[in-house]
Amino acid sequence: MMRAALLLCAGCSFTATKDPLEYEDLSDDQQSAVRRIDENLVAIDQAFLGQGGPGICGDLNPPPLRCSDLRAEVGFEDILLAVNMGDGRARVSFWNDLSSAQRDLTAGWWQVDVAAAETLYPAMAYDYMALHLGALEYIYLVQGVERVFEQRPRLNVERDAGRLVGAYLRTRGTALMDHMMTLCGPMRAQYDAVWADHYGWGREYELYFQDNLRDLADPAHPTGYFYFLCRWTEDARNRSDTLFPEMLRIQCRFQPELPGCP
């Protein structure tokens, strides 16, 4: 089992210091999770292409269809994360690789026992978070990885990814978003007192998120990040825009001369 050492930076990035496990070296259950993540990446890739692109996968590698440009990775021991730092790697923690303390933590977020949390986790991690990481990949492609990290507040980047996912899911039914709302209700109830005053749009909130990101996204205890994820998800759920306008807004942030930009 790979144990990745993480370094959180001012731009919200981390570096995995060991090479990832190859797909063939994963357990059957880990491979199943990777395939599920890939299915979601391919699906949102096809949705982006259907709206004029660009897509996030480049070539698709059958069988099964897998992104060639964004590699899904699991196999991180004792780390609770779902992250895409623009290096072509969509890292998502596999439930069985979490420590017992992290499983307890996750169950506590949702106010269920560990057995119930195990059944709730895959849709959140391998479906919703996979789509979120795919949306981040679109942002990196359109805006440029270095420019995203150097010129854009991370709070806004994550918000934009949530909006892309929300628009994508509005065309595919409400089941996954409803699942996320089920998980987010208990998180809001427990942690609004801690972070609600720090959630919003504007320089004050951008600076708070950036200055506290090391703690919020601590891979041993990322409660703060998942609280913010719930807020981005709730906001996205309440929007009505379709996928193309959300994609265009992201393109227009650094290319206002494009046709259709406000």
Secondary structure, DSSP 4 states (H G I P E B T S, - for coil): -B-------TTS-----SPPPPGGGS-HHHHHHHHHHHHHHHHHHHHHHHTT---SSSSB-SSSP-BSSSEEE--BTT---EE--SSSEEEE--GGGS-HHHHHHHHHHHTS-HHHHHHHHHIIIIIIHHHHHHHHHHHHHHH-HHHHHHHS-HHHHHHHHHHHHHHHHHTS-SHHHHHHHHHHHHHHHHHHHHHGGG-SSSHHHHHHHHHTHHHHT-TTS-HHHHHHHHHHHHHHHT----HHHHHHHHHHTT-TTSTT--
